[in-house]
Amino acid sequence: MNKNNKKTLVKVEKAGLKINGKSLVDGVSFEVRQGEIVTLIGPNGSGKSTTAKIALGIHNNIEGVAKKFTDKIGYVPQKISIDWTLPIRVIDFMFLTNDLNNEQINIALNLTGVEHLKQKNVSDLSGGEFQRVLIARAIAKKPEFLVLDEPVQGVDFKGEIAIYELIKKISEEFNCGILLISHDLHMVMSATDYVICLNGHVCCSGKPHVVAQDNRYKELFGDRASKVLTLYEHKHDHTHSQDGTINRKQ
């Protein structure tokens, strides 16, 4: 058992991947434990999605080691191919290539706040609604390990806040470990336990406030990095509903 008495779900040690002689990532080490959110950040092309796929065991012939200690895995990829001309309802999409029953689907859609959209065509959903459906599909079987690759793409600022709070809720509800991939640290700070800053290799890692103060992080993200601490230190004495409305805690 590890130091926090939390089950280790995935452990990556000095992992790397080369394709056609080109190194995509090199020497990456981290682990994801039960009930924790680990975030991979970095610019485009820094190896975030590659690292996530290494953790999932999707890539073969890697350098180093990637071990999974659970088979209960949920995954929301960065890109998903859908023929938007087809009239696929949310309920149909949930069943697509997924062995689920109605109860599992209803629970997942309810938790992600989109149960009312069950009969709506996927092509008619907003960016935020579609991301919630993707997350619902990934958590329907109550995974122990959940990978979310850029889960706020196509979502406006208010929607981003709500999605990140949903991710935190899922972590607490299922006590699952989450590997979250993002292009920067701005909005994930308050929901993340551990951060790994990538640029083909691990530039720096640690608790969010430690990474935010690291010069290597500041060099990588430039002016945007200066705003991170303010956002991180923002006191969360309230929550944001899906439409961005502030709900004060009593």
C-alpha positions as CSV (number, residue, x, y, z in Angstrom):
1,M,0.0,0.0,0.0
2,N,1.3,3.5,-0.8
3,K,2.0,6.3,1.5
4,N,-1.5,7.6,1.5
5,N,-3.1,4.2,1.8
6,K,-4.7,4.8,-1.6
7,K,-4.6,2.1,-4.3
8,T,-2.2,2.8,-7.1
9,L,-4.1,2.4,-10.4
10,V,-1.5,3.3,-12.9
11,K,2.3,3.6,-12.6
12,V,4.5,5.0,-15.4
13,E,8.3,4.8,-15.0
14,K,10.8,6.5,-17.3
15,A,8.4,5.9,-20.2
16,G,9.1,7.2,-23.7
17,L,7.9,6.7,-27.2
18,K,9.7,7.1,-30.6
19,I,8.0,6.9,-33.9
20,N,10.2,6.8,-37.1
21,G,13.2,7.8,-35.0
22,K,11.4,10.9,-33.6
23,S,11.0,11.1,-29.8
24,L,7.4,12.1,-28.8
25,V,8.0,11.8,-25.1
26,D,11.0,10.7,-23.1
27,G,11.6,9.7,-19.5
28,V,8.1,10.3,-18.1
29,S,7.3,9.0,-14.6
30,F,4.2,9.4,-12.5
31,E,1.4,7.4,-10.9
32,V,-2.3,7.9,-10.5
33,R,-3.9,6.8,-7.2
34,Q,-7.5,6.2,-6.1
35,G,-9.4,9.4,-5.4
36,E,-6.7,11.7,-6.9
37,I,-6.7,13.9,-10.0
38,V,-3.4,14.1,-11.8
39,T,-3.2,16.7,-14.6
40,L,-0.9,16.7,-17.6
41,I,-0.3,20.2,-19.0
42,G,1.8,21.6,-21.7
43,P,1.7,23.3,-25.1
44,N,0.4,21.7,-28.3
45,G,2.7,18.9,-29.4
46,S,4.2,18.4,-25.9
47,G,3.2,14.8,-25.7
48,K,0.2,15.0,-23.4
49,S,-2.1,12.7,-25.3
50,T,0.8,10.3,-26.1
51,T,1.6,10.1,-22.4
52,A,-2.0,9.4,-21.6
53,K,-2.1,6.6,-24.2
54,I,1.1,5.1,-22.7
55,A,-0.7,5.0,-19.3
56,L,-3.7,3.3,-20.9
57,G,-1.5,0.7,-22.6
58,I,-2.6,1.8,-26.1
59,H,1.0,2.3,-27.4
60,N,3.2,-0.7,-27.8
61,N,7.0,-0.8,-27.9
62,I,7.5,2.0,-25.4
63,E,10.7,2.6,-23.5
64,G,10.4,2.2,-19.8
65,V,7.4,0.7,-18.0
66,A,3.6,1.4,-17.8
67,K,1.6,-0.7,-15.4
68,K,-2.1,-0.8,-14.9
69,F,-3.5,-2.2,-11.6
70,T,-7.2,-2.1,-12.7
71,D,-9.3,-3.1,-15.6
72,K,-12.1,-0.7,-14.8
73,I,-11.1,2.1,-17.1
74,G,-13.0,5.0,-18.7
75,Y,-11.6,7.2,-21.5
76,V,-12.7,10.4,-23.3
77,P,-10.2,10.9,-26.2
78,Q,-9.3,14.3,-27.5
79,K,-10.9,13.6,-30.9
80,I,-13.9,11.4,-31.7
81,S,-15.1,10.7,-35.2
82,I,-18.9,11.1,-35.7
83,D,-20.9,11.4,-38.9
84,W,-22.9,14.4,-37.8
85,T,-25.3,13.9,-40.7
86,L,-26.7,10.8,-39.0
87,P,-29.6,11.4,-36.6
88,I,-28.0,9.8,-33.6
89,R,-29.7,10.5,-30.3
90,V,-27.9,10.8,-27.0
91,I,-29.4,7.5,-25.9
92,D,-28.2,5.8,-29.1
93,F,-24.7,7.3,-28.7
94,M,-24.5,5.9,-25.2
95,F,-25.2,2.4,-26.4
96,L,-22.8,2.7,-29.4
97,T,-19.9,0.2,-28.9
98,N,-20.7,0.2,-25.2
99,D,-22.3,-2.7,-23.4
100,L,-24.6,-0.7,-21.0
101,N,-28.0,-1.1,-19.6
102,N,-30.7,1.6,-19.1
103,E,-30.0,2.0,-15.4
104,Q,-26.3,2.6,-16.0
105,I,-27.0,5.2,-18.7
106,N,-29.6,7.0,-16.6
107,I,-27.3,7.2,-13.6
108,A,-24.4,8.5,-15.7
109,L,-26.5,11.1,-17.6
110,N,-28.1,12.3,-14.3
111,L,-24.7,12.7,-12.6
112,T,-23.4,14.7,-15.5
113,G,-26.5,16.9,-15.7
114,V,-27.7,15.9,-19.1
115,E,-30.4,13.2,-18.5
116,H,-33.0,15.6,-20.0
117,L,-31.2,15.4,-23.3
118,K,-31.5,11.7,-23.7
119,Q,-33.8,11.9,-26.8
120,K,-32.0,14.8,-28.4
121,N,-29.8,14.4,-31.5
122,V,-26.1,14.6,-30.7
123,S,-25.6,17.0,-33.6
124,D,-28.0,19.5,-31.8
125,L,-26.0,19.6,-28.6
126,S,-23.9,22.5,-27.5
127,G,-20.1,22.0,-27.0
128,G,-20.6,21.8,-23.2
129,E,-23.5,19.4,-23.5
130,F,-21.6,17.1,-25.8
131,Q,-18.6,17.0,-23.5
132,R,-20.9,16.0,-20.6
133,V,-22.4,13.2,-22.7
134,L,-18.9,12.0,-23.6
135,I,-18.0,12.0,-19.9
136,A,-21.3,10.2,-19.0
137,R,-20.5,7.5,-21.5
138,A,-17.0,7.1,-19.9
139,I,-18.2,6.8,-16.3
140,A,-21.3,4.7,-16.9
141,K,-19.5,1.5,-15.7
142,K,-18.1,3.3,-12.7
143,P,-14.4,3.2,-13.6
144,E,-11.6,3.2,-11.1
145,F,-9.3,5.0,-13.6
146,L,-10.7,7.7,-15.8
147,V,-8.7,9.5,-18.6
148,L,-10.1,12.8,-19.9
149,D,-8.2,14.3,-22.8
150,E,-9.0,18.0,-23.2
151,P,-12.6,17.7,-21.8
152,V,-13.4,21.4,-22.2
153,Q,-12.7,21.8,-25.9
154,G,-15.5,23.6,-27.6
155,V,-16.8,24.9,-24.2
156,D,-17.1,28.5,-23.2
157,F,-15.5,30.0,-20.1
158,K,-18.6,29.5,-17.8
159,G,-19.0,26.0,-19.2
160,E,-15.3,25.2,-18.4
161,I,-15.8,26.1,-14.8
162,A,-18.8,23.8,-14.6
163,I,-17.0,20.9,-16.3
164,Y,-14.0,21.1,-14.0
165,E,-16.4,21.1,-11.0
166,L,-18.1,18.1,-12.5
167,I,-14.8,16.2,-12.8
168,K,-14.1,16.9,-9.1
169,K,-17.6,15.6,-8.3
170,I,-17.0,12.4,-10.3
171,S,-13.7,11.8,-8.5
172,E,-15.4,12.1,-5.1
173,E,-18.5,10.1,-6.1
174,F,-16.6,7.1,-7.5
175,N,-13.4,7.5,-5.5
176,C,-11.6,7.0,-8.9
177,G,-8.3,8.2,-10.1
178,I,-8.4,10.7,-12.9
179,L,-5.7,11.6,-15.5
180,L,-6.8,14.9,-16.9
181,I,-5.1,16.5,-20.0
182,S,-5.2,20.2,-20.5
183,H,-3.3,22.8,-22.6
184,D,-2.7,25.0,-19.5
185,L,-3.2,25.2,-15.8
186,H,-5.5,28.2,-15.4
187,M,-8.8,26.5,-14.7
188,V,-7.7,23.1,-13.5
189,M,-5.8,24.4,-10.5
190,S,-8.6,24.2,-8.0
191,A,-9.5,20.6,-9.0
192,T,-6.1,19.1,-9.3
193,D,-4.1,17.2,-6.7
194,Y,-0.9,16.8,-8.8
195,V,0.4,18.5,-11.9
196,I,2.9,17.3,-14.5
197,C,4.2,19.9,-16.9
198,L,5.3,18.3,-20.2
199,N,7.3,19.5,-23.2
200,G,8.4,16.2,-24.6
201,H,9.7,15.4,-21.2
202,V,8.8,16.3,-17.6
203,C,9.7,20.0,-17.2
204,C,8.4,20.1,-13.6
205,S,5.8,18.4,-11.4
206,G,4.2,18.6,-8.0
207,K,1.3,20.3,-6.3
208,P,-0.4,23.0,-8.4
209,H,0.9,25.9,-6.4
210,V,4.5,24.5,-6.6
211,V,4.3,24.1,-10.4
212,A,2.8,27.5,-10.8
213,Q,5.8,29.1,-9.1
214,D,8.4,27.0,-11.0
215,N,10.5,29.0,-13.4
216,R,10.4,26.2,-15.9
217,Y,6.6,26.5,-16.0
218,K,6.8,30.2,-16.3
219,E,9.3,30.0,-19.2
220,L,7.0,27.5,-21.0
221,F,3.8,29.5,-20.6
222,G,5.1,33.0,-20.5
223,D,2.7,35.8,-19.5
224,R,-0.2,33.5,-18.9
225,A,1.7,31.9,-16.0
226,S,1.6,35.1,-14.0
227,K,-2.2,34.8,-13.7
228,V,-2.3,31.3,-12.4
229,L,-1.5,31.9,-8.7
230,T,-4.4,34.4,-8.5
231,L,-6.8,31.9,-9.9
232,Y,-5.5,29.1,-7.7
233,E,-5.7,31.1,-4.5
234,H,-9.3,32.2,-5.4
235,K,-11.4,31.1,-2.4
236,H,-14.0,28.6,-3.4
237,D,-16.8,29.6,-1.0
238,H,-19.3,28.9,-3.8
239,T,-20.0,26.6,-6.7
240,H,-21.0,27.4,-10.3
241,S,-24.0,25.8,-11.9
242,Q,-24.0,24.6,-15.5
243,D,-25.0,28.0,-16.8
244,G,-22.3,29.8,-14.7
245,T,-24.6,31.0,-12.0
246,I,-22.8,31.4,-8.6
247,N,-24.3,29.3,-5.7
248,R,-23.0,30.4,-2.4
249,K,-22.1,27.7,0.2
250,Q,-23.8,28.1,3.6
